[in-house]
């Protein structure tokens, strides 16, 4: 694939991902690692008094450790100090290490929630956030700018050019200091977490060591094939957790994705939308922890956040789809919490990045503060700020979507008047019955994504069906 590497190495919204042994090969990875080294040497902002230093981590996927060692050896050969994780770890743990060890950037070998045949390469900024397009475009442009150079990995470790460190230990220490362990210590809630064979491992259990919380874990073992499923926190991949929580008496059911930066919740056998998780986290941090600032949601975020902010005089920020936009605000504004519809949640006084483990611990902390299980807390919140049903879908088209202008011209949708239009990322139509519908075209595939929210499951399904019919006319 050497002569095609410039064509196949393309960064998406969160890193470069490809199929192992197809285009995600050691050869292509080497070209990318060298391109990153060029960017570090030429463009990275140096930290005063510090050498050029990069942190490298990896998840539980097939060959992830080997890919990480290859990347480290190439970076070291370019005169860059390399800090390599001693074990697989969550993406937020690598992000935290990047910031705390004063690195100019970080790298995580992970394909997050993609199927088992994929692997990926994520770049993290010095602050610990996801690299923006300005960085990934520059790295792509440096592909082939210099010949690939490398070192023998084992010798580089012996010579101190690659230092192998326990990032997971530091991460665990941080999240235990972030939550109120003293208050949690004697609480007797029962929690179950589906790790989905991801790099979250047994970290929830370790974080709560010494407390009376009863923790049970599902799929916490290392399985690069993910048990034939995919490590994505969606209802269709959570059959076992749904069944267990329907029968058992659990106060909170948590889910992590493959690299533990996203969260989902299951209560009494019912999947809880990440939209509601953001509202719960924000409410807890504002009400119980006294955090000041605004709340960030994306354009396809729930109206419940609007209501929560309006009722309590909290500033609300709305961004295009993608956590990088939330990250940017977390660096420049006082933010209580920020979240995306896919389950990525960012918390204050931390890295500007998602963290599924910490989000789950804060939900547990909320139960302790409120002295109620999550079912009762959620019901109370929905009674006060609105009970909404959110869903999304997508449809493959014959060709790329050329324009969404016809959507903007709609005056009514299923008998309800359009009272607002937002078009800075796709097109969102706000309707008179407090519902909305939104469509976004993929920039890389002939796919139209549709989102809808209303006050009944039936209405939300009807809105999505309408969107699918509408797609055929574009």
MOUR-V802983 format. One record per residue. N is the residue number from 1. PSI is psi in radians with two decimals (999 if undefined). OMEGA is omega in radians with two decimals (* if undefined). NEAR is the number of other ideal C-beta (glycine too) atoms within 8 Angstrom. Layout:
n=N psi=PSI omega=OMEGA near=NEAR
n=N psi=PSI omega=OMEGA near=NEAR
This chain:
n=1 psi=0.07 omega=-2.98 near=9
n=2 psi=-0.70 omega=-3.09 near=6
n=3 psi=-0.15 omega=-3.12 near=4
n=4 psi=0.11 omega=-2.99 near=7
n=5 psi=-0.56 omega=3.13 near=14
n=6 psi=-0.44 omega=-3.13 near=8
n=7 psi=-0.57 omega=-3.03 near=6
n=8 psi=-0.37 omega=-3.13 near=10
n=9 psi=1.70 omega=-3.12 near=13
n=10 psi=2.18 omega=3.13 near=7
n=11 psi=2.39 omega=3.05 near=10
n=12 psi=-2.63 omega=-3.10 near=8
n=13 psi=-0.42 omega=-3.13 near=4
n=14 psi=1.19 omega=3.06 near=8
n=15 psi=3.11 omega=3.05 near=12
n=16 psi=2.20 omega=3.12 near=10
n=17 psi=2.45 omega=-3.13 near=12
n=18 psi=2.96 omega=-3.10 near=12
n=19 psi=2.29 omega=-3.14 near=8
n=20 psi=2.35 omega=3.12 near=12
n=21 psi=-0.05 omega=3.01 near=5
n=22 psi=-1.37 omega=3.03 near=7
n=23 psi=-0.32 omega=3.03 near=9
n=24 psi=1.47 omega=-3.11 near=13
n=25 psi=2.89 omega=3.09 near=10
n=26 psi=-0.60 omega=-3.14 near=8
n=27 psi=-0.88 omega=3.14 near=9
n=28 psi=-0.68 omega=3.09 near=14
n=29 psi=-0.66 omega=-3.14 near=13
n=30 psi=-0.72 omega=3.08 near=12
n=31 psi=-0.71 omega=-3.13 near=14
n=32 psi=-0.74 omega=3.12 near=14
n=33 psi=-0.68 omega=3.10 near=13
n=34 psi=-0.71 omega=3.11 near=14
n=35 psi=-0.69 omega=3.08 near=14
n=36 psi=-0.71 omega=3.12 near=16
n=37 psi=-0.69 omega=3.10 near=14
n=38 psi=-0.78 omega=3.13 near=12
n=39 psi=-0.77 omega=3.14 near=13
n=40 psi=-0.78 omega=-3.09 near=15
n=41 psi=-0.62 omega=-3.03 near=10
n=42 psi=-0.63 omega=-2.93 near=7
n=43 psi=-0.41 omega=-3.04 near=5
n=44 psi=2.46 omega=3.10 near=11
n=45 psi=2.05 omega=-3.12 near=5
n=46 psi=2.44 omega=3.06 near=7
n=47 psi=2.13 omega=-3.07 near=8
n=48 psi=2.26 omega=3.10 near=4
n=49 psi=0.02 omega=-3.11 near=3
n=50 psi=2.59 omega=3.06 near=7
n=51 psi=2.95 omega=3.01 near=4
n=52 psi=2.07 omega=-3.02 near=11
n=53 psi=2.39 omega=-3.14 near=13
n=54 psi=2.35 omega=3.06 near=16
n=55 psi=2.44 omega=-3.11 near=18
n=56 psi=2.30 omega=3.10 near=17
n=57 psi=3.10 omega=-3.07 near=18
n=58 psi=2.83 omega=-3.13 near=14
n=59 psi=-2.80 omega=-3.07 near=16
n=60 psi=0.10 omega=-3.06 near=11
n=61 psi=2.85 omega=3.13 near=15
n=62 psi=2.18 omega=3.09 near=8
n=63 psi=0.17 omega=-3.11 near=8
n=64 psi=-0.75 omega=3.13 near=14
n=65 psi=-0.74 omega=-3.13 near=8
n=66 psi=-0.71 omega=3.10 near=8
n=67 psi=-0.65 omega=3.14 near=14
n=68 psi=-0.69 omega=3.12 near=15
n=69 psi=-0.70 omega=3.10 near=10
n=70 psi=-0.80 omega=3.11 near=14
n=71 psi=-0.77 omega=-3.11 near=15
n=72 psi=-0.73 omega=-3.11 near=14
n=73 psi=-0.64 omega=3.12 near=14
n=74 psi=-0.77 omega=3.10 near=15
n=75 psi=-0.76 omega=-3.13 near=15
n=76 psi=-0.65 omega=3.13 near=14
n=77 psi=-0.37 omega=3.13 near=11
n=78 psi=0.23 omega=3.09 near=12
n=79 psi=0.32 omega=-3.12 near=6
n=80 psi=2.32 omega=3.06 near=12
n=81 psi=2.27 omega=-3.09 near=10
n=82 psi=2.29 omega=3.02 near=15
n=83 psi=1.98 omega=-3.08 near=14
n=84 psi=2.34 omega=3.10 near=14
n=85 psi=2.46 omega=-3.14 near=19
n=86 psi=-0.22 omega=-3.12 near=8
n=87 psi=2.90 omega=3.06 near=6
n=88 psi=2.61 omega=-3.06 near=12
n=89 psi=2.81 omega=3.08 near=14
n=90 psi=2.61 omega=3.08 near=17
n=91 psi=-0.77 omega=3.12 near=18
n=92 psi=-0.46 omega=3.10 near=17
n=93 psi=-0.66 omega=3.08 near=14
n=94 psi=-0.69 omega=3.10 near=18
n=95 psi=-0.76 omega=3.12 near=14
n=96 psi=-0.73 omega=3.13 near=15
n=97 psi=-0.66 omega=3.12 near=18
n=98 psi=-0.78 omega=3.13 near=15
n=99 psi=-0.84 omega=-3.02 near=12
n=100 psi=-0.48 omega=3.12 near=7
n=101 psi=0.21 omega=3.07 near=10
n=102 psi=0.88 omega=3.10 near=8
n=103 psi=2.66 omega=3.10 near=13
n=104 psi=-0.38 omega=3.04 near=11
n=105 psi=3.03 omega=3.08 near=16
n=106 psi=2.81 omega=3.09 near=16
n=107 psi=2.34 omega=3.02 near=16
n=108 psi=2.21 omega=3.03 near=15
n=109 psi=1.79 omega=-3.10 near=15
n=110 psi=2.60 omega=2.98 near=16
n=111 psi=0.34 omega=3.01 near=11
n=112 psi=-1.99 omega=-3.05 near=16
n=113 psi=0.08 omega=-3.13 near=11
n=114 psi=2.83 omega=3.10 near=9
n=115 psi=2.90 omega=-3.00 near=6
n=116 psi=-0.47 omega=-3.09 near=9
n=117 psi=-0.13 omega=-3.12 near=5
n=118 psi=2.67 omega=2.83 near=13
n=119 psi=3.05 omega=-3.04 near=15
n=120 psi=3.05 omega=-3.05 near=14
n=121 psi=1.85 omega=3.12 near=14
n=122 psi=2.46 omega=3.07 near=13
n=123 psi=2.33 omega=3.11 near=14
n=124 psi=2.51 omega=-3.14 near=16
n=125 psi=2.99 omega=3.12 near=13
n=126 psi=-0.49 omega=3.13 near=12
n=127 psi=-0.20 omega=-3.14 near=8
n=128 psi=0.03 omega=3.13 near=14
n=129 psi=3.04 omega=3.09 near=15
n=130 psi=2.44 omega=3.14 near=12
n=131 psi=2.34 omega=3.12 near=10
n=132 psi=3.06 omega=-3.10 near=9
n=133 psi=-0.53 omega=3.13 near=6
n=134 psi=-0.64 omega=3.12 near=6
n=135 psi=-0.84 omega=-3.08 near=12
n=136 psi=-0.62 omega=3.07 near=11
n=137 psi=-0.73 omega=-3.14 near=9
n=138 psi=-0.75 omega=3.13 near=10
n=139 psi=-0.76 omega=3.08 near=14
n=140 psi=-0.72 omega=-3.13 near=12
n=141 psi=-0.44 omega=3.14 near=7
n=142 psi=0.00 omega=3.07 near=13
n=143 psi=2.12 omega=3.13 near=12
n=144 psi=-0.01 omega=-3.11 near=8
n=145 psi=-0.55 omega=3.09 near=7
n=146 psi=2.62 omega=3.07 near=9
n=147 psi=2.55 omega=3.12 near=4
n=148 psi=2.25 omega=3.04 near=9
n=149 psi=2.58 omega=-3.12 near=8
n=150 psi=3.00 omega=3.09 near=8
n=151 psi=2.83 omega=2.96 near=9
n=152 psi=2.14 omega=-3.01 near=6
n=153 psi=-0.88 omega=-3.07 near=11
n=154 psi=-0.69 omega=3.12 near=6
n=155 psi=-0.65 omega=3.12 near=8
n=156 psi=-0.60 omega=3.09 near=15
n=157 psi=-0.80 omega=3.13 near=11
n=158 psi=-0.69 omega=-3.12 near=6
n=159 psi=-0.08 omega=3.11 near=6
n=160 psi=0.17 omega=3.11 near=6
n=161 psi=-0.40 omega=2.99 near=9
n=162 psi=2.11 omega=3.11 near=12
n=163 psi=2.21 omega=-3.14 near=9
n=164 psi=2.06 omega=-3.03 near=7
n=165 psi=2.72 omega=3.12 near=10
n=166 psi=1.43 omega=3.13 near=8
n=167 psi=-0.54 omega=-3.07 near=16
n=168 psi=-0.65 omega=3.11 near=12
n=169 psi=-0.78 omega=3.13 near=7
n=170 psi=-0.67 omega=3.12 near=12
n=171 psi=-0.79 omega=3.14 near=15
n=172 psi=-0.73 omega=3.11 near=11
n=173 psi=-0.70 omega=-3.13 near=8
n=174 psi=-0.86 omega=-3.06 near=9
n=175 psi=-0.52 omega=3.06 near=14
n=176 psi=-0.52 omega=3.10 near=9
n=177 psi=-0.40 omega=-3.08 near=6
n=178 psi=-0.71 omega=-3.13 near=10
n=179 psi=2.86 omega=-3.12 near=13
n=180 psi=1.39 omega=-3.09 near=7
n=181 psi=-0.58 omega=-3.14 near=9
n=182 psi=-0.69 omega=-3.12 near=5
n=183 psi=-0.59 omega=-3.10 near=9
n=184 psi=-0.49 omega=-2.89 near=14
n=185 psi=-0.77 omega=-3.05 near=9
n=186 psi=-0.02 omega=3.13 near=6
n=187 psi=2.57 omega=-3.03 near=11
n=188 psi=0.66 omega=3.09 near=7
n=189 psi=2.73 omega=3.12 near=12
n=190 psi=2.10 omega=-3.05 near=11
n=191 psi=2.45 omega=3.04 near=15
n=192 psi=2.42 omega=-3.13 near=16
n=193 psi=2.30 omega=3.03 near=16
n=194 psi=1.95 omega=-3.09 near=15
n=195 psi=-0.26 omega=3.12 near=14
n=196 psi=0.61 omega=3.13 near=15
n=197 psi=0.35 omega=-3.08 near=14
n=198 psi=-3.07 omega=-3.06 near=15
n=199 psi=0.02 omega=3.02 near=13
n=200 psi=-0.46 omega=3.05 near=13
n=201 psi=-2.28 omega=-3.11 near=9
n=202 psi=0.44 omega=-3.04 near=8
n=203 psi=-0.61 omega=3.10 near=14
n=204 psi=-0.79 omega=3.12 near=15
n=205 psi=-0.76 omega=-3.14 near=9
n=206 psi=-0.65 omega=-3.14 near=8
n=207 psi=-0.53 omega=-3.08 near=12
n=208 psi=0.19 omega=3.12 near=12
n=209 psi=2.34 omega=-3.13 near=6
n=210 psi=-0.06 omega=3.09 near=5
n=211 psi=2.99 omega=3.12 near=10
n=212 psi=0.05 omega=3.11 near=7
n=213 psi=2.29 omega=3.10 near=12
n=214 psi=2.01 omega=-3.07 near=8
n=215 psi=2.26 omega=3.01 near=10
n=216 psi=2.49 omega=-3.11 near=9
n=217 psi=2.46 omega=3.02 near=12
n=218 psi=2.48 omega=3.05 near=11
n=219 psi=0.80 omega=-3.13 near=11
n=220 psi=0.00 omega=3.13 near=10
n=221 psi=2.86 omega=3.11 near=5
n=222 psi=2.12 omega=3.12 near=7
n=223 psi=1.67 omega=-3.08 near=9
n=224 psi=-0.34 omega=3.09 near=9
n=225 psi=-0.05 omega=3.13 near=7
n=226 psi=0.58 omega=3.06 near=13
n=227 psi=0.39 omega=-3.13 near=7
n=228 psi=-0.01 omega=3.11 near=4
n=229 psi=-2.78 omega=3.00 near=7
n=230 psi=2.52 omega=-3.02 near=9
n=231 psi=1.03 omega=-3.14 near=12
n=232 psi=2.22 omega=-3.04 near=9
n=233 psi=1.13 omega=3.08 near=14
n=234 psi=2.68 omega=-3.03 near=8
n=235 psi=-0.67 omega=-3.06 near=6
n=236 psi=-0.24 omega=3.13 near=5
n=237 psi=0.19 omega=-3.01 near=11
n=238 psi=0.57 omega=-3.06 near=14
n=239 psi=-0.76 omega=-3.10 near=7
n=240 psi=-0.77 omega=3.14 near=9
n=241 psi=-0.71 omega=3.11 near=13
n=242 psi=-0.80 omega=-3.12 near=13
n=243 psi=-0.74 omega=-3.11 near=9
n=244 psi=-0.77 omega=-3.11 near=12
n=245 psi=-0.34 omega=3.08 near=14
n=246 psi=-0.59 omega=-3.11 near=8
n=247 psi=-0.68 omega=-3.05 near=6
n=248 psi=2.86 omega=-3.13 near=7
n=249 psi=1.47 omega=3.12 near=4
n=250 psi=2.43 omega=3.12 near=11
n=251 psi=-0.39 omega=-3.10 near=10
n=252 psi=2.26 omega=3.05 near=16
n=253 psi=2.14 omega=-3.07 near=14
n=254 psi=2.69 omega=3.12 near=15
n=255 psi=2.47 omega=3.01 near=15
n=256 psi=2.69 omega=3.02 near=17
n=257 psi=-3.02 omega=-3.01 near=16
n=258 psi=-0.60 omega=3.12 near=18
n=259 psi=0.27 omega=2.96 near=13
n=260 psi=0.44 omega=3.08 near=17
n=261 psi=-0.06 omega=3.10 near=13
n=262 psi=2.73 omega=-3.07 near=16
n=263 psi=2.62 omega=2.93 near=14
n=264 psi=2.85 omega=-3.13 near=14
n=265 psi=2.43 omega=3.03 near=14
n=266 psi=2.22 omega=3.14 near=15
n=267 psi=2.12 omega=3.12 near=12
n=268 psi=0.72 omega=3.10 near=6
n=269 psi=0.08 omega=-3.11 near=9
n=270 psi=2.28 omega=3.09 near=7
n=271 psi=2.30 omega=-3.13 near=10
n=272 psi=2.21 omega=-3.13 near=11
n=273 psi=2.41 omega=3.05 near=8
n=274 psi=-0.42 omega=3.08 near=15
n=275 psi=-0.72 omega=-3.13 near=15
n=276 psi=-0.52 omega=3.10 near=14
n=277 psi=-0.75 omega=3.10 near=17
n=278 psi=-0.77 omega=3.13 near=17
n=279 psi=-0.73 omega=3.12 near=14
n=280 psi=-0.82 omega=-3.14 near=14
n=281 psi=-0.79 omega=-3.13 near=16
n=282 psi=-0.75 omega=-3.13 near=13
n=283 psi=-0.75 omega=3.13 near=11
n=284 psi=-0.85 omega=-3.10 near=14
n=285 psi=-0.63 omega=3.14 near=14
n=286 psi=-0.87 omega=-3.03 near=13
n=287 psi=-0.86 omega=-3.02 near=6
n=288 psi=-0.55 omega=-3.11 near=10
n=289 psi=-0.17 omega=3.08 near=7
n=290 psi=0.45 omega=3.12 near=5
n=291 psi=2.33 omega=-3.13 near=8
n=292 psi=2.63 omega=3.09 near=6
n=293 psi=-2.74 omega=-3.11 near=10
n=294 psi=3.03 omega=3.09 near=13
n=295 psi=2.39 omega=-3.12 near=17
n=296 psi=2.28 omega=3.00 near=15
n=297 psi=2.88 omega=3.08 near=13
n=298 psi=3.00 omega=-3.11 near=13
n=299 psi=-0.48 omega=3.11 near=13
n=300 psi=0.46 omega=3.10 near=10
n=301 psi=2.81 omega=-3.06 near=12
n=302 psi=2.57 omega=3.07 near=13
n=303 psi=-0.36 omega=3.11 near=10
n=304 psi=-0.64 omega=3.12 near=14
n=305 psi=-0.72 omega=3.08 near=15
n=306 psi=-0.82 omega=-3.09 near=8
n=307 psi=-0.72 omega=3.14 near=10
n=308 psi=-0.80 omega=-3.12 near=14
n=309 psi=-0.78 omega=-3.11 near=13
n=310 psi=-0.73 omega=-3.09 near=8
n=311 psi=-0.49 omega=-3.05 near=8
n=312 psi=0.16 omega=3.10 near=7
n=313 psi=0.60 omega=-3.13 near=5
n=314 psi=2.39 omega=3.08 near=10
n=315 psi=2.30 omega=3.07 near=7
n=316 psi=2.33 omega=3.07 near=12
n=317 psi=2.47 omega=3.12 near=12
n=318 psi=2.33 omega=-3.06 near=8
n=319 psi=2.92 omega=2.95 near=12
n=320 psi=2.95 omega=3.12 near=8
n=321 psi=2.35 omega=-3.14 near=12
n=322 psi=2.25 omega=-3.06 near=10
n=323 psi=-0.37 omega=-3.13 near=12
n=324 psi=-0.55 omega=3.12 near=11
n=325 psi=-0.63 omega=3.07 near=11
n=326 psi=-0.74 omega=3.12 near=17
n=327 psi=-0.76 omega=-3.13 near=13
n=328 psi=-0.74 omega=3.13 near=11
n=329 psi=-0.62 omega=3.14 near=14
n=330 psi=-0.39 omega=3.10 near=14
n=331 psi=-0.37 omega=-3.03 near=8
n=332 psi=-0.24 omega=-3.10 near=5
n=333 psi=2.83 omega=2.99 near=8
n=334 psi=2.01 omega=-3.04 near=7
n=335 psi=2.27 omega=3.08 near=14
n=336 psi=-0.85 omega=3.11 near=13
n=337 psi=2.67 omega=3.08 near=14
n=338 psi=2.50 omega=-3.10 near=13
n=339 psi=2.78 omega=3.13 near=16
n=340 psi=2.86 omega=-3.06 near=13
n=341 psi=-0.28 omega=-3.13 near=12
n=342 psi=-0.05 omega=3.08 near=6
n=343 psi=0.12 omega=3.08 near=14
n=344 psi=2.13 omega=-3.10 near=11
n=345 psi=2.31 omega=3.10 near=17
n=346 psi=2.44 omega=-3.09 near=17
n=347 psi=2.77 omega=-3.10 near=13
n=348 psi=2.83 omega=3.08 near=11
n=349 psi=0.78 omega=-3.04 near=4
n=350 psi=-2.92 omega=3.03 near=11
n=351 psi=2.65 omega=3.11 near=11
n=352 psi=1.11 omega=-3.03 near=12
n=353 psi=2.89 omega=3.12 near=16
n=354 psi=2.64 omega=3.07 near=12
n=355 psi=1.85 omega=-3.10 near=16
n=356 psi=-0.60 omega=-3.13 near=19
n=357 psi=-0.85 omega=-3.13 near=15
n=358 psi=-0.68 omega=3.10 near=13
n=359 psi=-0.74 omega=3.12 near=13
n=360 psi=-0.69 omega=3.10 near=14
n=361 psi=-0.62 omega=3.12 near=14
n=362 psi=-0.57 omega=3.05 near=13
n=363 psi=-0.70 omega=3.06 near=16
n=364 psi=-0.77 omega=3.11 near=15
n=365 psi=-0.65 omega=3.13 near=14
n=366 psi=-0.70 omega=3.11 near=15
n=367 psi=-0.66 omega=3.14 near=16
n=368 psi=-0.78 omega=3.11 near=12
n=369 psi=-0.76 omega=-3.07 near=9
n=370 psi=-0.26 omega=-3.11 near=8
n=371 psi=0.68 omega=3.12 near=5
n=372 psi=2.72 omega=3.02 near=8
n=373 psi=2.99 omega=-3.00 near=9
n=374 psi=-0.50 omega=3.11 near=14
n=375 psi=-0.80 omega=-3.12 near=9
n=376 psi=-0.66 omega=3.12 near=8
n=377 psi=-0.77 omega=-3.14 near=13
n=378 psi=-0.75 omega=3.14 near=12
n=379 psi=-0.72 omega=3.13 near=8
n=380 psi=-0.74 omega=-3.13 near=9
n=381 psi=-0.74 omega=-3.13 near=13
n=382 psi=-0.59 omega=3.10 near=12
n=383 psi=-0.62 omega=-3.07 near=6
n=384 psi=-0.65 omega=-3.00 near=6
n=385 psi=0.07 omega=3.06 near=9
n=386 psi=2.40 omega=3.13 near=9
n=387 psi=1.87 omega=-3.07 near=6
n=388 psi=2.63 omega=3.09 near=12
n=389 psi=2.06 omega=-3.06 near=11
n=390 psi=2.54 omega=3.04 near=12
n=391 psi=2.89 omega=3.12 near=10
n=392 psi=2.81 omega=3.10 near=11
n=393 psi=3.12 omega=3.06 near=9
n=394 psi=2.80 omega=3.14 near=8
n=395 psi=2.38 omega=3.08 near=9
n=396 psi=2.36 omega=-3.10 near=6
n=397 psi=2.97 omega=-3.14 near=11
n=398 psi=-0.52 omega=3.14 near=3
n=399 psi=3.04 omega=3.13 near=6
n=400 psi=2.53 omega=3.08 near=6
n=401 psi=2.14 omega=-3.09 near=11
n=402 psi=-0.58 omega=-3.12 near=5
n=403 psi=2.60 omega=3.05 near=6
n=404 psi=0.22 omega=-3.11 near=12
n=405 psi=-0.68 omega=3.12 near=6
n=406 psi=-0.53 omega=3.14 near=10
n=407 psi=-0.65 omega=-3.12 near=11
n=408 psi=-0.39 omega=-3.08 near=9
n=409 psi=-0.11 omega=-3.13 near=6
n=410 psi=2.25 omega=3.12 near=9
n=411 psi=-0.45 omega=3.10 near=5
n=412 psi=2.74 omega=3.05 near=8
n=413 psi=2.02 omega=-3.13 near=11
n=414 psi=0.79 omega=3.05 near=7
n=415 psi=-0.01 omega=-3.14 near=4
n=416 psi=2.38 omega=-3.08 near=10
n=417 psi=2.44 omega=3.03 near=7
n=418 psi=2.07 omega=-3.09 near=13
n=419 psi=-0.07 omega=3.12 near=6
n=420 psi=2.53 omega=3.12 near=6
n=421 psi=2.29 omega=3.03 near=9
n=422 psi=2.29 omega=-3.06 near=8
n=423 psi=0.46 omega=-3.14 near=9
n=424 psi=-0.17 omega=3.01 near=5
n=425 psi=1.65 omega=-2.97 near=7
n=426 psi=-2.70 omega=3.08 near=12
n=427 psi=2.20 omega=3.10 near=12
n=428 psi=2.23 omega=3.12 near=12
n=429 psi=2.10 omega=3.10 near=13
n=430 psi=2.26 omega=-3.00 near=9
n=431 psi=2.82 omega=-3.01 near=13
n=432 psi=-0.31 omega=-3.12 near=7
n=433 psi=0.40 omega=3.12 near=8
n=434 psi=0.44 omega=3.04 near=8
n=435 psi=2.99 omega=3.07 near=13
n=436 psi=2.80 omega=3.09 near=11
n=437 psi=2.54 omega=-3.11 near=15
n=438 psi=2.51 omega=3.05 near=13
n=439 psi=2.46 omega=3.09 near=15
n=440 psi=2.36 omega=3.09 near=12
n=441 psi=2.40 omega=3.04 near=11
n=442 psi=2.49 omega=3.12 near=10
n=443 psi=-0.18 omega=-3.07 near=3
n=444 psi=-0.27 omega=-3.10 near=4
n=445 psi=2.74 omega=3.07 near=5
n=446 psi=1.18 omega=-3.09 near=9
n=447 psi=2.42 omega=3.03 near=10
n=448 psi=2.21 omega=3.11 near=14
n=449 psi=2.42 omega=-3.12 near=12
n=450 psi=2.48 omega=-3.13 near=15
n=451 psi=2.60 omega=3.10 near=13
n=452 psi=2.67 omega=3.07 near=15
n=453 psi=2.45 omega=3.09 near=13
n=454 psi=-3.00 omega=-3.11 near=13
n=455 psi=0.22 omega=3.05 near=10
n=456 psi=2.52 omega=3.12 near=7
n=457 psi=-0.66 omega=-3.12 near=6
n=458 psi=-0.79 omega=-3.13 near=6
n=459 psi=-0.72 omega=3.13 near=12
n=460 psi=-0.72 omega=3.10 near=15
n=461 psi=-0.71 omega=3.13 near=9
n=462 psi=-0.68 omega=3.13 near=9
n=463 psi=-0.70 omega=3.11 near=14
n=464 psi=-0.69 omega=3.08 near=14
n=465 psi=-0.68 omega=3.09 near=8
n=466 psi=-0.74 omega=-3.13 near=11
n=467 psi=-0.69 omega=3.14 near=14
n=468 psi=-0.69 omega=3.09 near=11
n=469 psi=-0.67 omega=-3.14 near=8
n=470 psi=-0.62 omega=-3.11 near=11
n=471 psi=-0.55 omega=-3.11 near=12
n=472 psi=-0.29 omega=-3.10 near=6
n=473 psi=-0.10 omega=-3.06 near=6
n=474 psi=999 omega=* near=12
